[in-house]
Amino acid sequence: MAYEYHITRAASWDADSDPIAIEEVEQMAELLPPGFQIDREGLLEMRTPYGIETESIGPCVFYQDYYAPEERIYIRFQGEAPRFELDDPDPSKLEPFIEFAALLDAAVQDDNGKTYN
């Protein structure tokens, strides 16, 4: 089961009337915390029982932990509060994303509206 999180400046991610856009992140690309990169193509390859499938999510940002290079966590920007998923709800896994959000004067919220900063 994956846990979904959102990066927002609003009091509630689902009421964010001015969500953070990928262009804003691109303007501060040189300040991104370690492990974060902008992916302008946004093509994901997923291994399925039927082979490898690709999905286009548009320009996004991904996080790749130095100690787990085989795993990428994508932050999707699709006209709403940027969102990402984690398999583990351990709050310590959110630390890099909280640092990323702080760069944008934002916070991380889970689906229930709990804020992490």
N, C-alpha and C positions, 0 to 999 in steps of 0.2 A: 504494500500500500504506500502510495506517495503522499507527501504532505505538501500542500501548495502555500506559497508565501508571495507577498506583493511588496513592491517598493513604492512608497507614496509620501507626499507631503501633507496629504489631507488627513483629517481626523479619522476617516474610515476609507479604506481602499476602494470599496464599491461605490463610493460617492465622490470619487476624485474627478472633478470637472476639468482639471488641467493636468493630465498625467505627464510624467517625465517622458520625453521623446528621445529616440536614439541619437538625434542630431545634437542634443545637449551633451550627451555622453561623448560623442565624437569631438566636441570642442574642448574637452578636458582629457583627451586620450592619454596624454603624457603623464597625467596624475593618477592613472588607474592603479589600484593596489596590486601587489604581486599576485600572479595567477590569473588576472583578468585580461581578456583580449576582446577586441571588437571583431565580429564576424560579419562583414558586409554582405555576404551571400546568403547565409542562414540556411544552408542545406544540411539536414541531419540524416545520417545513415543509421538505420536501425536493423539489428539482426532479428529476424522473425523465424518461425518454424518453416516458412516458405522461402527463405533466403534473405537477402539484404534489400530493404526498401528505403527510399529516400523521401523526405518530407521537407518542403520549403516553408520556413517560418519567417522569412524576411530578415533584414538586418537585426542582429542581436548581439549580446555580450555573453561570453562564456567564461566560466571559472574552471581552471584545471589545477588541482592541488599537486604540488611538486612531488608528494609522496604517493599519489595515486594517478599517474599520468594517463591511465587507460580510461579514466572517468572524467567526463565533462558535464558541467551543470550549466544549462542555458537560461539566460534571462531573456524572456520574450517581450518585445515591444510591439503591440498590435493595436494601438489606439486606445488602450486602457492602461491602468496602472501596471507597470512592468511586473512580470511574474516569473517564478521559478519553482521547481519541485525538488524536494529532498526525500530520500527513502527513509531517513532516520530523523525522528523528531527531537533528537538531542540538541538543546540550545547552543552547545559549543560548536556545532556544525554551521551555525548561522553567523559566527564571528566574521568571516571574510565578507559576507553580504551586508552585515551591519556597517563595516568599514566602507564598503562601496556606497551604501546608501548615505552615510554621513558626508561623503564627498559631494553629494547632490543636495545636501541639507534636507534629507528625507529619513525615513525610518522603514524598518521591515515589519510587516503585519502578517499574521496568519489569516486563514479564511474566516476565523471567528472574530477578528478585529483586535486580537492581542498584539500589542506593539513591543518590538524588541529594538533597543538602541543603547 
